[in-house]
Amino acid sequence: MLSRLRNMFRVPDLRNKILFTLVLIGVYRLGAHLPVPYVDFSAIKTLQDQSNNSGVVGFLDLFSGGAITNVAIFFLGIMPYITASIIMQLLGVVIPKLEQWQQEGQVGQKKITQWTRYLTVALALVQSTGFVFALHQGSGGLLGFGAKLPSGIDFIPGFDFWRAGLIVLVWTAGTALVMWLAELITQRGIGNGMSILIFASVVSRLPAQGAAIWAEGSKFQFFTIMMIGVAMIVGIVFVESGQRRIPVQFAKRVVGRRMYGGQSTYIPLKVNQSGVIPVIFASSILSFPALIASVMGNNFTGVQQWINDNLVNNRGWFYIGFYTLLIIFFAYFYTAIAFNPQQQADIIRKQGGFIPGIRPGPPTEKYLAKVLNRITLPGAIFLAIIAITPLLVFALWDITQFPFGGTALLITVGVALETMKQIDSQLMMRNYEGFLA
């Protein structure tokens, strides 16, 4: 292992990329601890000491690495960028112009990226405005500081238009800066910048959460949770590597004086085709009503109480059941968008290929759709199990911290595997032994 680590730094180009990525991660982590002005940090600190971090912020804070509970300039983290990217990908199916851009290659991708940036800033403005009002009204339960904590605490003393506007501006600018850092890592660093920043945020919280379990629960609970975490990691690696390979053969054809084709290949259909997207979608859907309710103030007390009991309290069985159904639904939904059987069947037909035993055209399309539906079900159930396992631990044991959250593990393991594959490919190109060799 040490020799393989040394191999990473023997290649100057790869070494510079890794160091550049580490520097930008350091800048990102610094911004997650620099506070915004006009916030009563003594009140924030008091609630941090008693919080269980289980509401809207419990999900969003995962992607910001603690920036939300620190009320830092990177308060929203990378989440608006993630949401904007997903929305643009979904709109590409229903808006012809976006679909045209997707088919234009690099030129069209630049246009999509530019509009994704605009949408990120717009989402950051809306979300930061909502959180400013939530901090002003002291919605402790809805903010994720725990429903048992007293509400009505004003975290922004002397609240007025100018102070609120400045905080919203700082948070929106922070989101734009995080987006720029992510794009820099993608262009000049190693791995996908957005994934790397999320990875850094998630990993930064694991030691503190593990220490909280050690102090809060018994040793039996601590080691049981560690074993559950290891089992979840093994399961994620196993399922993420699993794929159904659809064989494809290409007929021989003569072009001029040369003969092409005749070879066979396969289409790799992953068991978990949608990745962590369904979990992010489901969590976003559950957190959105709570954020809206926090902006409404005390005008809808009954609605706020129902949202707090059913959509914020992640130990409730309604939350767990609804969360599971949303994950399965979005797994099918996103897979249907990401992989188009009709388009894939047309590509195979135009290239002179066919699936053995299946006629080209509509029969190939039906076959691909059938296989995709079959392998999506175990992948969706797997995502649901990984996501709700920590919630079941919350419900059965009196544990408020779980260092191996489903979303956290899916992101951490997935990003680690992808990054290691990229490093391995660069090492193998230069005749070095890689990590996965």
C-alpha positions as semicolon CSV with decimal commas, in nm:
position;residue;x (nm);y (nm);z (nm)
1;M;0,000;0,000;0,000
2;L;0,284;0,242;0,086
3;S;0,451;0,174;-0,247
4;R;0,125;0,250;-0,426
5;L;0,088;0,575;-0,233
6;R;0,438;0,669;-0,342
7;N;0,345;0,596;-0,702
8;M;0,082;0,871;-0,685
9;F;0,346;1,132;-0,615
10;R;0,607;1,002;-0,859
11;V;0,411;1,136;-1,155
12;P;0,452;1,518;-1,158
13;D;0,124;1,583;-1,337
14;L;-0,077;1,360;-1,104
15;R;0,103;1,498;-0,797
16;N;0,017;1,856;-0,895
17;K;-0,348;1,764;-0,946
18;I;-0,372;1,597;-0,606
19;L;-0,203;1,888;-0,426
20;F;-0,424;2,139;-0,610
21;T;-0,733;1,945;-0,504
22;L;-0,619;1,934;-0,141
23;V;-0,559;2,310;-0,136
24;L;-0,910;2,381;-0,268
25;I;-1,059;2,139;-0,015
26;G;-0,876;2,337;0,255
27;V;-1,029;2,663;0,125
28;Y;-1,372;2,501;0,126
29;R;-1,335;2,375;0,483
30;L;-1,215;2,720;0,595
31;G;-1,525;2,882;0,448
32;A;-1,741;2,633;0,637
33;H;-1,621;2,785;0,966
34;L;-1,610;3,158;0,886
35;P;-1,929;3,310;1,033
36;V;-2,161;3,565;0,874
37;P;-2,224;3,900;1,051
38;Y;-2,521;4,000;1,271
39;V;-2,588;3,650;1,409
40;D;-2,614;3,581;1,784
41;F;-2,356;3,305;1,810
42;S;-2,405;3,253;2,182
43;A;-2,763;3,140;2,107
44;I;-2,641;2,924;1,818
45;K;-2,377;2,763;2,041
46;T;-2,632;2,693;2,313
47;L;-2,860;2,513;2,071
48;Q;-2,569;2,329;1,906
49;D;-2,483;2,173;2,239
50;Q;-2,838;2,035;2,273
51;S;-2,926;1,968;1,910
52;N;-2,982;1,630;1,748
53;N;-2,938;1,772;1,398
54;S;-3,239;1,587;1,265
55;G;-3,454;1,837;1,076
56;V;-3,405;2,016;0,746
57;V;-3,054;2,110;0,845
58;G;-2,976;1,750;0,934
59;F;-2,982;1,674;0,562
60;L;-2,841;1,999;0,425
61;D;-2,568;2,018;0,689
62;L;-2,438;1,685;0,563
63;F;-2,343;1,847;0,232
64;S;-2,197;2,161;0,390
65;G;-1,972;1,988;0,642
66;G;-2,119;2,171;0,943
67;A;-2,138;2,512;0,777
68;I;-2,509;2,544;0,854
69;T;-2,481;2,481;1,226
70;N;-2,183;2,720;1,226
71;V;-2,390;2,978;1,028
72;A;-2,086;3,019;0,802
73;I;-2,043;3,194;0,468
74;F;-2,071;2,854;0,295
75;F;-2,403;2,805;0,475
76;L;-2,576;2,635;0,180
77;G;-2,267;2,449;0,063
78;I;-2,287;2,261;-0,264
79;M;-2,655;2,165;-0,232
80;P;-2,799;2,439;-0,462
81;Y;-2,552;2,336;-0,734
82;I;-2,654;1,971;-0,698
83;T;-3,023;2,061;-0,716
84;A;-2,969;2,285;-1,020
85;S;-2,772;2,014;-1,202
86;I;-3,044;1,757;-1,139
87;I;-3,319;1,998;-1,249
88;M;-3,136;2,078;-1,573
89;Q;-3,090;1,708;-1,643
90;L;-3,460;1,642;-1,584
91;L;-3,569;1,941;-1,794
92;G;-3,360;1,807;-2,082
93;V;-3,628;1,542;-2,130
94;V;-3,923;1,784;-2,156
95;I;-3,767;2,098;-2,311
96;P;-3,665;2,047;-2,677
97;K;-3,402;2,322;-2,667
98;L;-3,217;2,158;-2,377
99;E;-3,240;1,821;-2,549
100;Q;-3,088;1,980;-2,859
101;W;-2,803;2,123;-2,651
102;Q;-2,738;1,779;-2,500
103;Q;-2,689;1,639;-2,849
104;E;-2,452;1,918;-2,961
105;G;-2,157;1,780;-2,769
106;Q;-1,912;2,014;-2,599
107;V;-2,070;2,335;-2,734
108;G;-2,413;2,240;-2,604
109;Q;-2,267;2,126;-2,272
110;K;-2,114;2,470;-2,219
111;K;-2,457;2,629;-2,264
112;I;-2,616;2,384;-2,019
113;T;-2,338;2,453;-1,767
114;Q;-2,393;2,828;-1,794
115;W;-2,768;2,797;-1,733
116;T;-2,696;2,559;-1,444
117;R;-2,491;2,834;-1,283
118;Y;-2,774;3,085;-1,324
119;L;-3,021;2,840;-1,171
120;T;-2,780;2,770;-0,883
121;V;-2,767;3,139;-0,792
122;A;-3,147;3,167;-0,812
123;L;-3,195;2,864;-0,586
124;A;-2,935;3,000;-0,342
125;L;-3,128;3,330;-0,320
126;V;-3,455;3,150;-0,244
127;Q;-3,304;2,908;0,009
128;S;-3,096;3,171;0,189
129;T;-3,401;3,399;0,217
130;G;-3,599;3,116;0,373
131;F;-3,325;3,035;0,623
132;V;-3,281;3,401;0,720
133;F;-3,649;3,418;0,820
134;A;-3,619;3,083;0,996
135;L;-3,322;3,209;1,201
136;H;-3,505;3,532;1,280
137;Q;-3,815;3,349;1,398
138;G;-3,612;3,092;1,590
139;S;-3,781;2,784;1,443
140;G;-3,565;2,542;1,639
141;G;-3,744;2,221;1,546
142;L;-3,779;2,303;1,178
143;L;-3,419;2,415;1,155
144;G;-3,298;2,081;1,284
145;F;-3,199;2,187;1,634
146;G;-3,454;1,953;1,785
147;A;-3,828;1,992;1,837
148;K;-3,785;1,974;2,215
149;L;-3,586;2,299;2,221
150;P;-3,764;2,627;2,294
151;S;-3,877;2,821;1,988
152;G;-3,905;3,196;1,947
153;I;-3,532;3,265;1,991
154;D;-3,415;3,540;1,758
155;F;-3,078;3,434;1,617
156;I;-3,046;3,768;1,433
157;P;-3,088;4,051;1,688
158;G;-3,188;4,386;1,540
159;F;-3,334;4,214;1,235
160;D;-3,411;4,454;0,949
161;F;-3,409;4,462;0,570
162;W;-3,043;4,560;0,534
163;R;-2,909;4,299;0,774
164;A;-3,119;4,027;0,619
165;G;-3,017;4,139;0,269
166;L;-2,647;4,131;0,359
167;I;-2,672;3,778;0,504
168;V;-2,862;3,658;0,196
169;L;-2,599;3,819;-0,029
170;V;-2,312;3,658;0,164
171;W;-2,471;3,312;0,150
172;T;-2,550;3,344;-0,221
173;A;-2,195;3,461;-0,296
174;G;-2,065;3,172;-0,085
175;T;-2,264;2,927;-0,294
176;A;-2,125;3,080;-0,614
177;L;-1,772;3,048;-0,474
178;V;-1,829;2,683;-0,380
179;M;-1,960;2,619;-0,732
180;W;-1,644;2,778;-0,877
181;L;-1,421;2,567;-0,649
182;A;-1,602;2,252;-0,763
183;E;-1,553;2,339;-1,129
184;L;-1,185;2,416;-1,070
185;I;-1,132;2,075;-0,911
186;T;-1,305;1,907;-1,206
187;Q;-1,092;2,096;-1,460
188;R;-0,751;2,105;-1,292
189;G;-0,771;1,861;-1,001
190;I;-0,850;1,494;-0,963
191;G;-1,204;1,356;-0,972
192;N;-1,540;1,527;-0,997
193;G;-1,524;1,857;-0,806
194;M;-1,879;1,848;-0,675
195;S;-1,838;1,492;-0,549
196;I;-1,499;1,565;-0,393
197;L;-1,636;1,861;-0,192
198;I;-1,930;1,653;-0,069
199;F;-1,686;1,376;0,022
200;A;-1,476;1,620;0,224
201;S;-1,786;1,753;0,403
202;V;-1,913;1,407;0,493
203;V;-1,579;1,270;0,609
204;S;-1,510;1,578;0,824
205;R;-1,809;1,496;1,044
206;L;-1,746;1,125;1,098
207;P;-1,501;1,151;1,393
208;A;-1,726;1,386;1,592
209;Q;-2,031;1,167;1,533
210;G;-1,840;0,854;1,633
211;A;-1,722;1,025;1,952
212;A;-2,081;1,133;2,026
213;I;-2,201;0,771;2,008
214;W;-1,918;0,658;2,235
215;A;-2,014;0,923;2,492
216;E;-2,391;0,889;2,452
217;G;-2,453;0,516;2,419
218;S;-2,311;0,196;2,563
219;K;-2,005;0,017;2,430
220;F;-2,233;-0,254;2,292
221;Q;-2,425;0,006;2,092
222;F;-2,101;0,165;1,970
223;F;-1,948;-0,159;1,840
224;T;-2,282;-0,276;1,698
225;I;-2,313;0,047;1,500
226;M;-1,954;0,011;1,380
227;M;-2,033;-0,342;1,257
228;I;-2,348;-0,216;1,085
229;G;-2,141;0,054;0,918
230;V;-1,881;-0,195;0,792
231;A;-2,157;-0,423;0,660
232;M;-2,317;-0,126;0,480
233;I;-1,984;-0,034;0,320
234;V;-1,932;-0,392;0,196
235;G;-2,287;-0,397;0,060
236;I;-2,243;-0,064;-0,118
237;V;-1,918;-0,174;-0,283
238;F;-2,078;-0,503;-0,391
239;V;-2,393;-0,346;-0,537
240;E;-2,213;-0,048;-0,695
241;S;-1,986;-0,291;-0,879
242;G;-2,274;-0,514;-0,990
243;Q;-2,397;-0,487;-1,347
244;R;-2,599;-0,680;-1,603
245;R;-2,405;-0,712;-1,927
246;I;-2,624;-0,722;-2,238
247;P;-2,424;-0,888;-2,523
248;V;-2,423;-0,706;-2,857
249;Q;-2,284;-0,842;-3,184
250;F;-2,204;-0,637;-3,493
251;A;-2,242;-0,776;-3,843
252;K;-1,952;-0,755;-4,087
253;R;-1,976;-0,486;-4,353
254;V;-1,748;-0,377;-4,635
255;V;-1,661;-0,008;-4,672
256;G;-1,440;0,051;-4,977
257;R;-1,170;-0,214;-4,964
258;R;-1,191;-0,268;-4,589
259;M;-1,414;-0,492;-4,383
260;Y;-1,554;-0,356;-4,057
261;G;-1,749;-0,513;-3,774
262;G;-1,775;-0,872;-3,675
263;Q;-1,678;-0,804;-3,316
264;S;-1,895;-0,852;-3,008
265;T;-1,930;-0,625;-2,707
266;Y;-2,181;-0,564;-2,428
267;I;-2,394;-0,290;-2,272
268;P;-2,320;-0,263;-1,897
269;L;-2,642;-0,192;-1,704
270;K;-2,561;-0,115;-1,342
271;V;-2,783;-0,256;-1,069
272;N;-2,787;0,085;-0,905
273;Q;-2,821;0,287;-1,225
274;S;-2,935;0,606;-1,048
275;G;-2,661;0,626;-0,783
276;V;-2,738;0,842;-0,480
277;I;-2,977;1,071;-0,670
278;P;-3,302;0,905;-0,544
279;V;-3,192;0,951;-0,181
280;I;-3,110;1,318;-0,244
281;F;-3,443;1,369;-0,423
282;A;-3,643;1,201;-0,147
283;S;-3,465;1,397;0,128
284;S;-3,519;1,723;-0,062
285;I;-3,891;1,652;-0,102
286;L;-3,926;1,583;0,272
287;S;-3,726;1,889;0,376
288;F;-3,897;2,138;0,143
289;P;-4,230;2,163;0,336
290;A;-4,041;2,223;0,660
291;L;-3,846;2,508;0,504
292;I;-4,167;2,665;0,370
293;A;-4,336;2,627;0,709
294;S;-4,046;2,804;0,880
295;V;-4,097;3,104;0,649
296;M;-4,472;3,119;0,720
297;G;-4,408;3,202;1,084
298;N;-4,670;3,144;1,352
299;N;-4,968;3,191;1,119
300;F;-5,015;2,818;1,056
301;T;-4,939;2,654;1,389
302;G;-5,135;2,336;1,308
303;V;-4,959;2,287;0,977
304;Q;-4,621;2,348;1,137
305;Q;-4,696;2,093;1,411
306;W;-4,799;1,826;1,158
307;I;-4,488;1,890;0,946
308;N;-4,270;1,882;1,257
309;D;-4,422;1,549;1,371
310;N;-4,426;1,371;1,035
311;L;-4,175;1,531;0,795
312;V;-3,906;1,650;1,037
313;N;-3,907;1,379;1,303
314;N;-3,707;1,111;1,125
315;R;-3,772;0,862;1,404
316;G;-4,142;0,845;1,318
317;W;-4,276;0,547;1,124
318;F;-4,466;0,775;0,886
319;Y;-4,139;0,947;0,793
320;I;-3,954;0,616;0,746
321;G;-4,231;0,460;0,535
322;F;-4,285;0,767;0,318
323;Y;-3,909;0,810;0,277
324;T;-3,876;0,449;0,156
325;L;-4,155;0,488;-0,102
326;L;-4,002;0,813;-0,232
327;I;-3,660;0,650;-0,276
328;I;-3,806;0,358;-0,475
329;F;-4,016;0,594;-0,688
330;F;-3,726;0,827;-0,770
331;A;-3,498;0,529;-0,844
332;Y;-3,733;0,422;-1,124
333;F;-3,798;0,781;-1,229
334;Y;-3,432;0,881;-1,261
335;T;-3,333;0,551;-1,426
336;A;-3,603;0,603;-1,691
337;I;-3,455;0,947;-1,764
338;A;-3,086;0,849;-1,754
339;F;-3,121;0,545;-1,982
340;N;-3,349;0,560;-2,286
341;P;-3,411;0,209;-2,430
342;Q;-3,551;0,350;-2,756
343;Q;-3,245;0,567;-2,817
344;Q;-3,009;0,282;-2,729
345;A;-3,194;0,043;-2,962
346;D;-3,168;0,296;-3,246
347;I;-2,794;0,338;-3,188
348;I;-2,742;-0,039;-3,201
349;R;-2,949;-0,073;-3,518
350;K;-2,772;0,216;-3,697
351;Q;-2,432;0,065;-3,617
352;G;-2,535;-0,270;-3,761
353;G;-2,551;-0,445;-3,427
354;F;-2,803;-0,675;-3,263
355;I;-2,860;-0,857;-2,936
356;P;-2,835;-1,236;-2,991
357;G;-3,185;-1,384;-3,013
358;I;-3,354;-1,041;-3,031
359;R;-3,461;-0,870;-3,354
360;P;-3,335;-0,511;-3,407
361;G;-3,572;-0,219;-3,359
362;P;-3,881;-0,231;-3,131
363;P;-3,810;-0,587;-2,999
364;T;-3,465;-0,469;-2,882
365;E;-3,624;-0,166;-2,718
366;K;-3,877;-0,383;-2,532
367;Y;-3,604;-0,624;-2,422
368;L;-3,383;-0,345;-2,285
369;A;-3,679;-0,186;-2,102
370;K;-3,772;-0,523;-1,949
371;V;-3,419;-0,591;-1,826
372;L;-3,385;-0,236;-1,694
373;N;-3,708;-0,261;-1,495
374;R;-3,602;-0,592;-1,344
375;I;-3,259;-0,482;-1,225
376;T;-3,387;-0,142;-1,103
377;L;-3,607;-0,305;-0,837
378;P;-3,323;-0,465;-0,633
379;G;-3,119;-0,148;-0,680
380;A;-3,405;0,067;-0,547
381;I;-3,466;-0,167;-0,251
382;F;-3,093;-0,162;-0,176
383;L;-3,093;0,222;-0,172
384;A;-3,395;0,224;0,060
385;I;-3,233;-0,024;0,302
386;I;-2,909;0,174;0,314
387;A;-3,100;0,501;0,370
388;I;-3,341;0,381;0,642
389;T;-3,099;0,164;0,843
390;P;-2,972;0,465;1,046
391;L;-3,334;0,580;1,092
392;L;-3,428;0,239;1,234
393;V;-3,138;0,266;1,475
394;F;-3,269;0,610;1,577
395;A;-3,617;0,464;1,633
396;L;-3,510;0,150;1,825
397;W;-3,226;0,299;2,030
398;D;-3,199;0,636;2,196
399;I;-2,918;0,742;1,961
400;T;-2,913;1,093;1,816
401;Q;-2,591;1,060;1,612
402;F;-2,514;0,796;1,351
403;P;-2,177;0,828;1,179
404;F;-2,272;0,592;0,897
405;G;-2,579;0,763;0,755
406;G;-2,710;0,607;0,435
407;T;-2,659;0,915;0,220
408;A;-2,318;0,977;0,371
409;L;-2,197;0,623;0,306
410;L;-2,333;0,610;-0,048
411;I;-2,155;0,933;-0,134
412;T;-1,833;0,851;0,049
413;V;-1,788;0,501;-0,093
414;G;-1,903;0,600;-0,442
415;V;-1,670;0,902;-0,464
416;A;-1,378;0,706;-0,318
417;L;-1,420;0,428;-0,576
418;E;-1,455;0,672;-0,866
419;T;-1,152;0,878;-0,760
420;M;-0,939;0,568;-0,711
421;K;-1,036;0,448;-1,059
422;Q;-0,923;0,780;-1,208
423;I;-0,592;0,769;-1,020
424;D;-0,544;0,406;-1,123
425;S;-0,604;0,484;-1,490
426;Q;-0,341;0,757;-1,484
427;L;-0,092;0,535;-1,303
428;M;-0,148;0,245;-1,543
429;M;-0,090;0,477;-1,839
430;R;0,256;0,543;-1,702
431;N;0,325;0,175;-1,617
432;Y;0,275;0,216;-1,242
433;E;0,084;-0,028;-1,025
434;G;-0,244;0,125;-0,904
435;F;-0,464;0,078;-0,597
436;L;-0,714;-0,149;-0,768
437;A;-0,457;-0,355;-0,954
